[in-house]
Amino acid sequence: MEVVFTSEHEELRQTVRRFMQAQSTEQTVRRLMETDSGYDARTWERMASELSLIGLAAPEKFGGAGYTAIELGIVMEEMGRELFCGPYLSTAVLATSALLRCADDAAKSRLLPAIASGKTIATVAIAEENGRYDIGAIAMRAARDGAKWRLDGVKNYVLDGHCADVVLVAARTDRGVGLFEVEGKAANFSRASLPTLDLTRKLARLTFNGTPATLISGDSDATAALNHVVAVGSAMLAVEQVGGAQRCLEMSVDYAKTRLQFGRPIGSFQAIKHKCADMLVETEFARSAAYHAIFCAAGDDENELQMASHMARSYCSEAYFRATADNIQIHGGMGFTWEHPAHLYFKRARASSILFGDPIEHRQELGALLAL
Ligand SMILES: Cc1cc2nc3c(=O)[nH]c(=O)nc-3n(C[C@H](O)[C@H](O)[C@H](O)COP(=O)(O)OP(=O)(O)OC[C@H]3O[C@@H](n4cnc5c(N)ncnc54)[C@H](O)[C@@H]3O)c2cc1C
């Protein structure tokens, strides 16, 4: 897989960077993380109408911009730099890719244009009590009710589940795992926001109690399709982690150049210099793994995507976490305080490292793919 960005990709990166730097300032992030919704509706609307970012990877015939996972990855990386608060990973990545992979054209026509226009927030609910994204272990049952279906059970740690207008739910039928559409306002459906370490990303617990649902994945087993969706989500999260790690590296290097102790910049002391150098090395390795994964997500070799996404998540999660921890250390006592942004990145890194599986789980999956 050749990883080459074009000049158009660089233009997109610069456009999104400018937008994020203006709209996802530290002040805005701190304001939004204290709100119930967790995002700014006006910014979301502008991302849809002015930049076409929400439907970036949806085909034009379904209201999207017709781009690929590569462009989506560029946006995710820029969002990671600025700790963007909003339902992008859930709506533009997971739900969009689930619809593209699982739904028939009627469901795509009904849901994708509303998503791309920014009017519909959507998410995918896979994990249950143990928080794992193991499609084979899904226990939630779906039962037929005439032409419709009813769902019973619980979905946990659902990204933006507290505010989604549409929830795409993976549940088990007699034919295997299916994907079901549930309206946010459906009867017999309740949701509760979860207290999270990372206040910049919202998770919810959803309870279904005979909740009416529509089967959108046809009658066949959707396991392979949902594994693809999780792999795409993992690749996108990995590249978001790279954006965050790069930002921490920049913060650390800037500070190490300007903070004087004993009459010298602290960056001239070996202990700090080596930390910055290690951070650079790990961020670059992480970048290579994540870029490989997003290019695989834009390709059509499923096995290569699975390998690449597990590799990327196992490496990027650890690299990001170490970058955020060292960033705090390099900033001395100030880096430890609530007022400094270092802890926001640290918490984002810690929480992201267990979303869609922790590094150990990803290495185990890699081992299984290698038949070990
Ligand atoms: C929870 C907490 C409570 C505190 N309470 C008090 C208090 O009650 N009273 C008080 O006066 N202060 C207090 N402090 C401040 C504390 O004393 C300083 O944070 C500490 O001495 C470090 O200084 P600094 O923050 O200026 O970091 P800096 O000295 O700027 O250090 C920044 C980074 O550079 C590294 N570094 C600095 N010099 C060298 C060197 N020569 N060689 C190698 N590496 C170096 C440091 O290890 C660190 O990683 C508190 C700090 C914390 C976190």
Ligand as a Chemical Component Dictionary entry (heavy atoms), coordinates in Angstrom:
data_LIG
# 
_chem_comp.id                   LIG 
_chem_comp.type                 NON-POLYMER 
_chem_comp.pdbx_formal_charge   0 
_chem_comp.three_letter_code    LIG 
# 
loop_
_chem_comp_atom.comp_id 
_chem_comp_atom.atom_id 
_chem_comp_atom.alt_atom_id 
_chem_comp_atom.type_symbol 
_chem_comp_atom.charge 
_chem_comp_atom.model_Cartn_x 
_chem_comp_atom.model_Cartn_y 
_chem_comp_atom.model_Cartn_z 
_chem_comp_atom.pdbx_ordinal 
LIG C1  C1  C 0 0.989  19.533 43.414 1  
LIG C2  C2  C 0 2.034  20.616 43.516 2  
LIG C3  C3  C 0 2.128  21.351 44.685 3  
LIG C4  C4  C 0 3.092  22.365 44.807 4  
LIG N1  N1  N 0 3.152  23.073 45.965 5  
LIG C5  C5  C 0 4.102  24.046 46.123 6  
LIG C6  C6  C 0 4.229  24.797 47.332 7  
LIG O1  O1  O 0 3.477  24.576 48.280 8  
LIG N2  N2  N 0 5.177  25.776 47.414 9  
LIG C7  C7  C 0 6.003  26.042 46.385 10 
LIG O2  O2  O 0 6.856  26.924 46.496 11 
LIG N3  N3  N 0 5.905  25.344 45.220 12 
LIG C8  C8  C 0 4.999  24.357 45.062 13 
LIG N4  N4  N 0 4.915  23.656 43.895 14 
LIG C9  C9  C 0 5.802  24.036 42.799 15 
LIG C10 C10 C 0 6.979  23.086 42.721 16 
LIG O3  O3  O 0 7.927  23.320 43.691 17 
LIG C11 C11 C 0 7.589  23.267 41.314 18 
LIG O4  O4  O 0 6.568  22.911 40.390 19 
LIG C12 C12 C 0 8.776  22.363 41.105 20 
LIG O5  O5  O 0 9.836  22.792 41.892 21 
LIG C13 C13 C 0 9.219  22.365 39.636 22 
LIG O6  O6  O 0 9.460  23.663 39.210 23 
LIG P1  P1  P 0 8.745  24.241 37.906 24 
LIG O7  O7  O 0 7.307  23.924 37.969 25 
LIG O8  O8  O 0 9.174  25.645 37.772 26 
LIG O9  O9  O 0 9.349  23.362 36.738 27 
LIG P2  P2  P 0 10.683 23.597 35.955 28 
LIG O10 O10 O 0 11.807 23.753 36.946 29 
LIG O11 O11 O 0 10.508 24.656 34.948 30 
LIG O12 O12 O 0 10.846 22.191 35.254 31 
LIG C14 C14 C 0 10.264 21.879 33.995 32 
LIG C15 C15 C 0 10.851 20.560 33.561 33 
LIG O13 O13 O 0 12.262 20.730 33.377 34 
LIG C16 C16 C 0 12.957 19.798 34.148 35 
LIG N5  N5  N 0 14.202 20.412 34.665 36 
LIG C17 C17 C 0 14.332 21.584 35.304 37 
LIG N6  N6  N 0 15.613 21.803 35.602 38 
LIG C18 C18 C 0 16.314 20.739 35.175 39 
LIG C19 C19 C 0 17.700 20.383 35.170 40 
LIG N7  N7  N 0 18.611 21.168 35.698 41 
LIG N8  N8  N 0 18.053 19.218 34.617 42 
LIG C20 C20 C 0 17.124 18.418 34.069 43 
LIG N9  N9  N 0 15.801 18.695 34.021 44 
LIG C21 C21 C 0 15.410 19.845 34.566 45 
LIG C22 C22 C 0 12.014 19.406 35.263 46 
LIG O14 O14 O 0 12.306 18.116 35.774 47 
LIG C23 C23 C 0 10.671 19.453 34.571 48 
LIG O15 O15 O 0 10.432 18.257 33.905 49 
LIG C24 C24 C 0 3.969  22.641 43.728 50 
LIG C25 C25 C 0 3.872  21.862 42.572 51 
LIG C26 C26 C 0 2.934  20.878 42.460 52 
LIG C27 C27 C 0 2.840  20.070 41.185 53 
# 
loop_
_chem_comp_bond.comp_id 
_chem_comp_bond.atom_id_1 
_chem_comp_bond.atom_id_2 
_chem_comp_bond.value_order 
_chem_comp_bond.pdbx_ordinal 
LIG C1  C2  SING 1  
LIG C2  C3  SING 2  
LIG C2  C26 DOUB 3  
LIG C3  C4  DOUB 4  
LIG C4  N1  SING 5  
LIG C4  C24 SING 6  
LIG N1  C5  DOUB 7  
LIG C5  C6  SING 8  
LIG C5  C8  SING 9  
LIG C6  O1  DOUB 10 
LIG C6  N2  SING 11 
LIG N2  C7  SING 12 
LIG C7  O2  DOUB 13 
LIG C7  N3  SING 14 
LIG N3  C8  DOUB 15 
LIG C8  N4  SING 16 
LIG N4  C9  SING 17 
LIG N4  C24 SING 18 
LIG C9  C10 SING 19 
LIG C10 O3  SING 20 
LIG C10 C11 SING 21 
LIG C11 O4  SING 22 
LIG C11 C12 SING 23 
LIG C12 O5  SING 24 
LIG C12 C13 SING 25 
LIG C13 O6  SING 26 
LIG O6  P1  SING 27 
LIG P1  O7  DOUB 28 
LIG P1  O8  SING 29 
LIG P1  O9  SING 30 
LIG O9  P2  SING 31 
LIG P2  O10 DOUB 32 
LIG P2  O11 SING 33 
LIG P2  O12 SING 34 
LIG O12 C14 SING 35 
LIG C14 C15 SING 36 
LIG C15 O13 SING 37 
LIG C15 C23 SING 38 
LIG O13 C16 SING 39 
LIG C16 N5  SING 40 
LIG C16 C22 SING 41 
LIG N5  C17 SING 42 
LIG N5  C21 SING 43 
LIG C17 N6  DOUB 44 
LIG N6  C18 SING 45 
LIG C18 C19 SING 46 
LIG C18 C21 DOUB 47 
LIG C19 N7  SING 48 
LIG C19 N8  DOUB 49 
LIG N8  C20 SING 50 
LIG C20 N9  DOUB 51 
LIG N9  C21 SING 52 
LIG C22 O14 SING 53 
LIG C22 C23 SING 54 
LIG C23 O15 SING 55 
LIG C24 C25 DOUB 56 
LIG C25 C26 SING 57 
LIG C26 C27 SING 58 
# 
